[in-house]
Amino acid sequence: MDRATKSRLVYDAGRVIERLGEANSSLCHEVEELKSGAGLEVVAVAEQCALDLEEEVNHLRAELNESRARVRMLDDELLTLSRDVESTRSTSWAAEEALKEECLRLPRRIE
């Protein structure tokens, strides 16, 4: 999975969490309205629903933070691997050049 896809997934997860938070706020507001004129049972159900959503939002926020940390770790790993590849290419190029030089000198030794 490339960096753009990872970033998009993390962004999308952030949007979902934000929407759940908004829904929770809306439910909390609804609870307050219900408390003023509804039965205790309805209020209890609404409050439980709000608590459940709050718990889900907290869980999703924690997952989002873990995902962001993982993306950072993978980005660091990618950078390290890219540097290793570049170093290996440089070493390979130098070895290839030395081998070419040796091959050019070889016919002279034979004569």
Backbone bond lengths (Angstrom), bond angles and torsions (degrees), N, CA, C in turn:
res aa  C-N    CA-C-N  psi(-1)  N-CA   C-N-CA  omega(-1)  CA-C   N-CA-C  phi
1 M - - - 1.440 - - 1.527 107.77 -
2 D 1.326 116.76 127.78 1.456 119.09 -176.65 1.524 110.67 -81.75
3 R 1.312 114.72 169.98 1.456 121.36 -174.23 1.524 111.94 -61.99
4 A 1.324 117.35 -39.76 1.460 120.76 -179.40 1.530 110.39 -62.83
5 T 1.320 117.15 -40.43 1.464 120.85 179.40 1.522 110.36 -66.63
6 K 1.345 116.12 -43.14 1.462 119.91 178.32 1.518 110.68 -61.56
7 S 1.309 115.98 -45.21 1.460 120.17 -179.53 1.519 110.60 -62.72
8 R 1.316 116.22 -39.27 1.471 120.38 179.03 1.524 110.77 -64.63
9 L 1.339 116.69 -41.78 1.461 120.09 178.87 1.523 111.45 -63.47
10 V 1.327 115.79 -42.09 1.460 119.65 178.80 1.523 109.75 -65.50
11 Y 1.341 116.46 -41.25 1.468 120.55 177.81 1.523 110.51 -61.74
12 D 1.331 116.69 -46.04 1.465 121.03 179.80 1.522 110.79 -61.70
13 A 1.328 116.92 -41.73 1.464 120.32 178.46 1.526 109.96 -62.49
14 G 1.312 116.76 -39.45 1.467 120.84 177.60 1.512 111.36 -61.95
15 R 1.320 116.56 -40.00 1.471 120.39 178.93 1.525 110.83 -66.53
16 V 1.319 116.87 -40.30 1.468 120.48 178.59 1.522 109.78 -62.50
17 I 1.320 116.40 -45.23 1.466 120.42 179.73 1.522 110.12 -62.52
18 E 1.321 116.32 -41.62 1.458 119.70 179.09 1.530 110.84 -61.27
19 R 1.323 116.77 -42.90 1.473 120.57 179.70 1.526 110.88 -65.92
20 L 1.330 117.34 -38.93 1.457 119.48 176.88 1.525 110.96 -64.21
21 G 1.308 116.33 -38.08 1.464 120.30 176.37 1.512 111.35 -62.83
22 E 1.336 116.00 -41.33 1.467 120.09 177.49 1.531 110.91 -64.56
23 A 1.328 116.30 -41.30 1.460 120.23 178.19 1.520 110.28 -63.11
24 N 1.321 116.92 -39.29 1.453 121.36 178.41 1.529 110.40 -63.78
25 S 1.321 116.48 -43.57 1.468 119.71 178.43 1.517 110.74 -61.72
26 S 1.315 115.53 -40.93 1.454 120.43 178.78 1.523 110.90 -62.35
27 L 1.335 115.39 -43.07 1.464 119.25 178.34 1.526 112.10 -65.41
28 C 1.309 116.83 -38.17 1.464 119.95 176.92 1.524 110.36 -62.02
29 H 1.314 115.96 -41.52 1.466 120.63 177.45 1.529 109.82 -63.81
30 E 1.323 115.52 -41.86 1.460 121.01 178.58 1.529 110.52 -62.67
31 V 1.314 117.32 -38.61 1.471 121.63 177.69 1.516 110.07 -60.58
32 E 1.312 115.42 -45.56 1.468 119.18 179.60 1.530 111.04 -60.70
33 E 1.320 116.64 -40.08 1.460 120.02 178.04 1.525 110.72 -66.50
34 L 1.318 116.52 -40.99 1.463 120.52 -179.53 1.525 111.76 -66.97
35 K 1.315 116.25 -35.16 1.464 119.66 179.66 1.521 111.38 -60.77
36 S 1.283 116.28 -30.58 1.456 118.92 -176.71 1.530 112.77 -75.64
37 G 1.339 118.64 -18.22 1.455 116.77 -177.73 1.511 115.15 -149.76
38 A 1.302 119.95 3.94 1.465 120.99 -176.17 1.517 110.43 -110.15
39 G 1.312 114.15 171.61 1.456 120.08 178.64 1.511 111.74 -72.94
40 L 1.310 116.14 160.21 1.466 121.74 -178.25 1.525 111.86 -63.56
41 E 1.310 117.92 -32.93 1.455 120.31 -179.44 1.523 111.62 -63.90
42 V 1.326 115.94 -44.07 1.465 120.68 178.96 1.526 109.64 -63.32
43 V 1.295 116.15 -41.24 1.466 120.81 179.70 1.527 109.95 -63.80
44 A 1.313 116.90 -43.57 1.461 120.46 -179.14 1.525 111.04 -62.77
45 V 1.328 116.77 -42.12 1.461 120.71 178.82 1.528 110.38 -63.32
46 A 1.315 116.29 -45.22 1.465 120.58 -179.58 1.530 110.85 -64.25
47 E 1.325 116.79 -40.71 1.462 120.11 178.94 1.531 110.68 -64.96
48 Q 1.326 116.52 -40.90 1.459 119.85 178.42 1.527 110.74 -63.84
49 C 1.331 115.24 -40.76 1.456 119.76 177.73 1.533 110.44 -61.32
50 A 1.323 116.10 -43.23 1.466 120.43 178.68 1.528 110.73 -63.48
51 L 1.330 117.00 -41.19 1.467 120.11 178.50 1.521 111.34 -65.16
52 D 1.328 115.73 -40.83 1.468 119.20 177.78 1.527 111.30 -62.14
53 L 1.312 115.89 -43.00 1.466 119.25 178.71 1.523 111.41 -66.03
54 E 1.305 116.62 -38.91 1.466 120.33 177.95 1.521 110.16 -61.64
55 E 1.324 116.22 -41.73 1.464 120.67 177.87 1.529 110.54 -63.54
56 E 1.323 116.30 -42.46 1.465 120.25 179.12 1.527 111.16 -64.48
57 V 1.327 116.58 -41.67 1.466 120.99 178.03 1.526 109.79 -60.95
58 N 1.318 117.42 -44.57 1.469 120.87 179.53 1.526 111.00 -63.10
59 H 1.327 115.93 -41.27 1.466 120.23 177.97 1.530 110.33 -62.85
60 L 1.329 116.77 -45.43 1.460 120.37 -179.43 1.529 111.68 -66.73
61 R 1.308 116.85 -35.80 1.473 119.75 176.31 1.526 110.21 -62.77
62 A 1.329 115.37 -42.07 1.468 119.39 178.66 1.536 109.86 -63.10
63 E 1.325 117.13 -42.80 1.468 120.58 177.70 1.528 111.14 -62.97
64 L 1.321 116.00 -40.27 1.458 120.30 178.81 1.526 110.34 -62.55
65 N 1.310 116.80 -43.80 1.466 120.17 178.88 1.530 110.71 -63.39
66 E 1.335 116.78 -39.98 1.458 120.11 176.88 1.528 110.55 -64.31
67 S 1.329 116.52 -40.45 1.461 120.44 179.02 1.524 110.75 -64.19
68 R 1.305 116.59 -42.37 1.467 119.72 178.57 1.523 110.82 -62.65
69 A 1.335 116.10 -41.45 1.468 119.93 178.57 1.529 110.10 -63.58
70 R 1.325 116.31 -40.95 1.469 120.43 179.19 1.528 110.70 -64.84
71 V 1.328 117.00 -40.38 1.468 120.18 177.91 1.526 109.95 -61.83
72 R 1.335 116.49 -44.02 1.468 119.50 178.35 1.534 110.77 -61.61
73 M 1.335 116.26 -42.56 1.458 120.09 -179.82 1.536 110.30 -64.07
74 L 1.326 116.88 -42.89 1.471 120.42 179.60 1.526 111.00 -66.92
75 D 1.327 117.12 -36.56 1.463 120.00 176.19 1.522 110.71 -63.08
76 D 1.330 116.03 -42.14 1.469 119.95 177.63 1.524 110.79 -63.08
77 E 1.324 115.73 -42.99 1.463 120.38 179.32 1.531 110.69 -63.55
78 L 1.327 116.36 -41.13 1.463 120.67 178.21 1.521 110.73 -62.27
79 L 1.312 117.02 -42.37 1.461 120.81 178.33 1.530 110.60 -62.24
80 T 1.312 116.41 -44.27 1.464 120.46 178.67 1.524 110.71 -61.52
81 L 1.326 116.45 -46.15 1.464 119.92 -179.99 1.524 111.21 -64.57
82 S 1.317 117.56 -38.28 1.463 120.68 177.76 1.524 110.77 -62.29
83 R 1.318 116.05 -41.87 1.467 119.87 177.56 1.530 110.87 -64.84
84 D 1.332 116.24 -40.64 1.469 120.11 178.30 1.527 110.80 -62.53
85 V 1.330 116.45 -42.09 1.465 120.50 179.12 1.520 109.78 -62.70
86 E 1.313 117.06 -44.43 1.462 121.04 -179.64 1.524 110.81 -63.09
87 S 1.321 116.30 -41.02 1.464 120.46 178.49 1.528 110.39 -64.87
88 T 1.321 116.30 -42.37 1.465 120.81 179.25 1.523 110.79 -64.60
89 R 1.314 116.42 -40.46 1.470 119.67 177.16 1.522 110.75 -61.31
90 S 1.308 115.98 -43.15 1.462 120.41 -179.67 1.531 110.54 -63.12
91 T 1.322 115.72 -44.93 1.463 120.28 178.93 1.526 110.53 -63.33
92 S 1.322 115.70 -42.43 1.467 120.85 179.09 1.519 110.66 -62.97
93 W 1.305 116.45 -42.21 1.459 120.14 179.28 1.521 110.21 -61.76
94 A 1.336 116.19 -44.95 1.468 120.09 -179.99 1.528 110.69 -62.79
95 A 1.331 117.17 -41.33 1.469 120.71 178.51 1.520 110.51 -65.17
96 E 1.309 117.08 -40.06 1.463 121.44 178.94 1.528 110.27 -62.85
97 E 1.316 116.31 -43.83 1.466 120.30 178.91 1.527 110.80 -63.12
98 A 1.331 116.46 -41.88 1.469 119.95 178.95 1.529 110.49 -64.35
99 L 1.318 116.90 -38.87 1.458 121.32 178.50 1.525 110.77 -65.91
100 K 1.330 117.51 -40.79 1.467 120.83 177.16 1.528 110.09 -60.73
101 E 1.317 115.83 -44.41 1.466 120.40 178.90 1.532 110.46 -61.01
102 E 1.315 116.49 -43.50 1.459 121.34 179.71 1.527 110.52 -63.71
103 C 1.335 116.33 -40.64 1.473 120.56 178.60 1.523 110.95 -65.00
104 L 1.307 117.65 -35.57 1.460 120.84 177.86 1.526 111.38 -68.41
105 R 1.316 117.50 -33.57 1.453 121.89 179.80 1.527 112.23 -80.31
106 L 1.297 117.12 -23.23 1.462 121.63 -176.12 1.522 112.55 -59.20
107 P 1.333 120.23 -48.86 1.476 118.23 179.71 1.521 112.44 -60.08
108 R 1.305 118.75 -31.84 1.462 121.00 178.17 1.527 111.43 -65.95
109 R 1.299 117.36 -35.32 1.462 120.74 -179.93 1.528 110.83 -69.83
110 I 1.306 115.82 -35.32 1.459 120.61 -177.45 1.529 110.30 -68.80
111 E 1.298 118.34 -38.12 1.484 122.11 -177.25 1.469 109.51 -68.51
